[in-house]
Amino acid sequence: MANVRFGRGAILLLGTVYFAVPLAASVYFSIDSPHGLDFHAYTALLQAPGFLTSLQLSMELALVTVAALLLLLVPAMIAVKLGAPRLAPVVEVVCSLPLVVPVVALTTGIIGVLRWGPDYLHDTPFFQTIVAIQDPDFPVVLVIAYVLMALPFAYRAIDGGLRGVDVKTLVEAARSCGASWPRAVLSVVVPNLRTALLNASVITVALVLGEFTTASILGFAPFSVWINSNGKSDGQMSVAVSILSLLIVWIVLLLMSAVGRERHSRTAARS
């Protein structure tokens, strides 16, 4: 038993050193100067034009992507679990398909559709839809792309939660108490999937905040693209941009985890 604990501690220590030393060296490089420690790279970065706008856009994209993904996946997976378990492999294959499609290929396909729309839909109401989803203030086309990218990971997280819950028994018990189908699902099944939904949300937020290729090729400027375009002026600012982006992503994910745990604790205390 002592050997197992020692091995775990050694692995944890090695992992900490592996990640902490490069980060610490990067932070020191970003604040080092001939006159001592200087945080000019960070202050200049925070005051740079477009910083708050791009960060706000990425946060909005992340929230809408999470909402769209959960509204798409959760009802479909619960319905398959309850009424059509034979379709589960089909749903799994469909949700896993984005894994085999490179991001550049997916983006190229989106560009082809966006170019095809004005040529063939200019006399139809759908033309305005093509234009509206490319609004730079909130590009819905990026939400569509992010939903597809995050689909396999969110599916795995939710599927793991569903495998640990006896959905049929819970729904039948709620129905026997007089609850309707929607109330049985929302009041009984969904609360038991809280951890799985939180995991899916965290993965999706991390993907959206860090995704660069699609947004850059399509010509939009969320936080990841802004970081790339504003981190080329000097070496210290480039490192400061990377450190700041990591810090923001960590803070967002930690807040999401903390909120999820707090709600779980309150629910457990009430029950």
C-alpha positions as CSV (number, residue, x, y, z in Angstrom):
1,M,0.0,0.0,0.0
2,A,2.9,2.4,0.9
3,N,4.5,1.6,-2.5
4,V,1.3,2.5,-4.3
5,R,1.0,5.8,-2.5
6,F,4.7,6.6,-3.1
7,G,4.2,5.8,-6.8
8,R,1.2,8.0,-7.0
9,G,3.0,10.8,-5.3
10,A,6.0,10.5,-7.6
11,I,3.8,10.6,-10.7
12,L,1.9,13.6,-9.3
13,L,5.2,15.4,-8.6
14,L,6.6,14.6,-12.0
15,G,3.5,15.8,-13.7
16,T,3.5,19.0,-11.6
17,V,7.1,19.7,-12.5
18,Y,6.5,18.9,-16.1
19,F,3.7,21.6,-16.4
20,A,4.8,24.1,-13.7
21,V,8.4,24.6,-14.7
22,P,7.7,25.8,-18.4
23,L,4.9,28.0,-17.2
24,A,7.0,29.5,-14.4
25,A,9.8,30.1,-16.9
26,S,7.4,31.8,-19.3
27,V,5.9,34.0,-16.6
28,Y,9.4,35.1,-15.5
29,F,10.4,35.8,-19.1
30,S,7.3,38.0,-19.6
31,I,8.1,40.2,-16.6
32,D,11.9,40.2,-16.7
33,S,13.7,43.5,-17.6
34,P,17.1,45.0,-17.1
35,H,15.6,47.2,-14.3
36,G,13.9,44.3,-12.4
37,L,10.4,42.9,-12.7
38,D,8.2,44.8,-15.1
39,F,4.6,44.0,-15.9
40,H,4.4,46.3,-18.9
41,A,3.6,43.4,-21.2
42,Y,0.5,42.6,-19.3
43,T,-0.7,46.1,-18.7
44,A,-0.2,47.0,-22.4
45,L,-2.0,43.9,-23.4
46,L,-5.0,44.6,-21.1
47,Q,-5.2,48.1,-22.5
48,A,-4.9,47.0,-26.2
49,P,-7.9,47.8,-28.4
50,G,-10.3,45.0,-29.0
51,F,-9.3,43.0,-25.9
52,L,-12.6,43.2,-24.0
53,T,-14.6,43.0,-27.2
54,S,-13.0,39.8,-28.4
55,L,-13.1,38.2,-24.9
56,Q,-16.8,39.1,-24.6
57,L,-17.5,37.6,-28.1
58,S,-15.8,34.3,-27.1
59,M,-17.7,34.1,-23.9
60,E,-21.0,34.6,-25.7
61,L,-20.1,32.0,-28.3
62,A,-19.2,29.6,-25.6
63,L,-22.5,30.1,-23.7
64,V,-24.6,29.7,-26.8
65,T,-22.6,26.7,-28.0
66,V,-23.1,25.0,-24.7
67,A,-26.8,25.7,-24.7
68,A,-27.3,24.6,-28.2
69,L,-25.3,21.4,-27.7
70,L,-27.1,20.4,-24.6
71,L,-30.5,21.1,-26.0
72,L,-29.6,19.0,-29.0
73,L,-28.0,16.1,-27.3
74,V,-29.8,15.6,-24.0
75,P,-33.3,15.1,-25.3
76,A,-32.1,13.0,-28.2
77,M,-30.0,10.7,-26.0
78,I,-32.7,10.3,-23.3
79,A,-35.3,9.6,-26.0
80,V,-33.1,6.9,-27.5
81,K,-32.4,5.5,-24.1
82,L,-36.1,5.2,-23.2
83,G,-37.8,4.4,-26.5
84,A,-35.3,3.2,-29.1
85,P,-32.2,1.6,-27.5
86,R,-31.4,-0.1,-30.8
87,L,-30.7,3.3,-32.3
88,A,-28.0,4.0,-29.8
89,P,-25.1,2.7,-32.0
90,V,-26.4,4.9,-34.9
91,V,-26.5,8.0,-32.7
92,E,-23.0,7.1,-31.4
93,V,-21.6,6.8,-35.0
94,V,-23.3,10.1,-36.1
95,C,-22.0,12.0,-33.0
96,S,-18.5,10.6,-33.5
97,L,-18.2,11.5,-37.2
98,P,-16.7,15.0,-36.6
99,L,-13.6,13.3,-35.1
100,V,-12.6,11.9,-38.5
101,V,-13.2,15.3,-40.3
102,P,-10.2,17.6,-40.1
103,V,-11.0,21.1,-38.9
104,V,-9.7,22.6,-42.1
105,A,-11.9,20.4,-44.2
106,L,-14.9,21.3,-42.0
107,T,-14.2,25.0,-42.4
108,T,-13.7,24.5,-46.2
109,G,-17.1,22.9,-46.4
110,I,-18.7,25.8,-44.4
111,I,-17.0,28.3,-46.8
112,G,-18.4,26.4,-49.8
113,V,-22.0,26.5,-48.3
114,L,-21.6,30.2,-47.6
115,R,-20.5,30.9,-51.1
116,W,-23.2,28.7,-52.6
117,G,-25.9,30.5,-50.7
118,P,-25.8,33.9,-52.4
119,D,-25.6,32.3,-55.9
120,Y,-28.6,30.1,-55.6
121,L,-30.7,31.7,-52.7
122,H,-30.5,35.4,-53.6
123,D,-34.2,35.4,-54.6
124,T,-35.4,33.5,-51.5
125,P,-35.8,34.4,-47.8
126,F,-33.0,32.0,-47.0
127,F,-30.5,34.6,-48.4
128,Q,-31.0,36.8,-45.5
129,T,-30.4,33.8,-43.2
130,I,-27.0,33.2,-44.9
131,V,-26.2,36.9,-44.3
132,A,-27.4,37.0,-40.7
133,I,-25.3,34.0,-39.6
134,Q,-22.2,35.8,-40.7
135,D,-22.8,38.9,-38.6
136,P,-19.3,39.9,-37.2
137,D,-20.9,41.1,-33.9
138,F,-22.1,37.5,-33.3
139,P,-21.3,35.0,-36.0
140,V,-23.8,32.2,-35.6
141,V,-21.9,30.2,-38.2
142,L,-19.1,29.8,-35.6
143,V,-21.7,28.4,-33.2
144,I,-22.7,25.8,-35.8
145,A,-19.0,24.9,-36.4
146,Y,-18.3,24.7,-32.6
147,V,-21.3,22.5,-32.0
148,L,-20.0,20.0,-34.6
149,M,-16.5,20.1,-33.2
150,A,-17.6,19.5,-29.6
151,L,-20.3,17.0,-30.4
152,P,-18.1,13.8,-30.0
153,F,-16.7,14.9,-26.6
154,A,-20.0,16.1,-25.2
155,Y,-21.7,12.9,-26.4
156,R,-19.1,10.8,-24.5
157,A,-19.6,12.8,-21.3
158,I,-23.4,12.6,-21.4
159,D,-23.3,8.9,-22.4
160,G,-21.2,8.1,-19.4
161,G,-23.7,9.8,-17.2
162,L,-26.6,8.0,-18.7
163,R,-24.9,4.6,-18.3
164,G,-24.6,5.3,-14.6
165,V,-28.3,6.1,-14.2
166,D,-31.3,3.8,-14.5
167,V,-33.3,6.2,-16.7
168,K,-36.3,3.9,-17.3
169,T,-36.8,3.1,-13.6
170,L,-36.6,6.8,-12.7
171,V,-39.0,7.9,-15.3
172,E,-41.5,5.1,-14.5
173,A,-41.3,6.0,-10.8
174,A,-42.0,9.6,-11.6
175,R,-44.8,8.7,-14.0
176,S,-46.4,6.5,-11.4
177,C,-46.5,9.5,-9.0
178,G,-48.4,11.5,-11.6
179,A,-45.7,13.4,-13.3
180,S,-45.9,14.1,-17.0
181,W,-43.1,13.0,-19.4
182,P,-41.4,16.4,-19.6
183,R,-41.6,16.9,-15.8
184,A,-40.3,13.4,-15.2
185,V,-37.3,14.0,-17.4
186,L,-36.6,17.5,-16.2
187,S,-37.2,16.9,-12.5
188,V,-35.8,13.4,-12.1
189,V,-33.4,12.4,-14.9
190,V,-31.6,15.7,-15.6
191,P,-30.6,16.4,-12.0
192,N,-29.0,12.9,-11.9
193,L,-27.0,13.9,-15.0
194,R,-25.6,17.1,-13.4
195,T,-22.0,15.9,-13.3
196,A,-22.1,14.6,-16.9
197,L,-23.7,17.9,-18.1
198,L,-21.1,19.9,-16.3
199,N,-18.3,17.8,-17.8
200,A,-19.7,18.3,-21.3
201,S,-20.1,22.1,-20.7
202,V,-16.5,22.4,-19.5
203,I,-15.1,20.5,-22.5
204,T,-17.2,22.7,-24.8
205,V,-16.2,26.0,-23.2
206,A,-12.5,25.0,-23.3
207,L,-12.8,24.1,-27.0
208,V,-14.6,27.3,-28.0
209,L,-12.2,29.6,-26.1
210,G,-9.1,27.9,-27.6
211,E,-10.3,27.3,-31.1
212,F,-8.4,29.3,-33.7
213,T,-8.4,27.7,-37.1
214,T,-12.1,28.0,-38.1
215,A,-12.6,31.5,-36.7
216,S,-9.4,32.7,-38.4
217,I,-10.2,31.2,-41.8
218,L,-13.7,32.5,-41.8
219,G,-12.5,36.0,-40.9
220,F,-13.9,36.5,-37.5
221,A,-12.1,37.8,-34.4
222,P,-12.9,36.0,-31.2
223,F,-10.4,36.0,-28.3
224,S,-8.1,33.3,-29.8
225,V,-7.7,35.2,-33.1
226,W,-7.2,38.5,-31.3
227,I,-4.5,36.8,-29.2
228,N,-2.7,35.6,-32.3
229,S,-2.9,39.0,-34.1
230,N,-1.8,41.1,-31.0
231,G,0.9,38.9,-29.7
232,K,3.4,39.4,-32.5
233,S,4.8,42.9,-31.5
234,D,7.5,41.6,-29.2
235,G,8.6,38.4,-27.5
236,Q,7.5,39.4,-24.0
237,M,4.0,40.4,-25.1
238,S,3.7,37.2,-27.1
239,V,4.4,35.1,-24.0
240,A,2.1,37.4,-21.9
241,V,-0.7,36.8,-24.4
242,S,-0.3,33.0,-24.0
243,I,-0.1,33.1,-20.2
244,L,-3.1,35.4,-20.0
245,S,-5.2,33.2,-22.3
246,L,-4.4,30.1,-20.2
247,L,-5.3,32.0,-17.0
248,I,-8.6,33.2,-18.4
249,V,-9.6,29.7,-19.6
250,W,-8.6,28.2,-16.2
251,I,-10.6,30.8,-14.3
252,V,-13.7,30.2,-16.4
253,L,-13.4,26.4,-16.0
254,L,-12.8,26.6,-12.3
255,L,-15.8,28.9,-11.9
256,M,-18.0,26.5,-13.8
257,S,-16.8,23.5,-11.7
258,A,-17.3,25.5,-8.5
259,V,-20.8,26.5,-9.4
260,G,-21.7,22.9,-10.4
261,R,-20.3,21.5,-7.1
262,E,-22.1,24.2,-5.0
263,R,-25.5,23.4,-6.7
264,H,-24.8,19.7,-6.2
265,S,-24.1,20.3,-2.5
266,R,-27.2,22.3,-2.0
267,T,-29.3,19.6,-3.7
268,A,-27.8,16.9,-1.5
269,A,-28.4,18.9,1.6
270,R,-32.0,19.5,0.8
271,S,-32.6,15.8,0.0
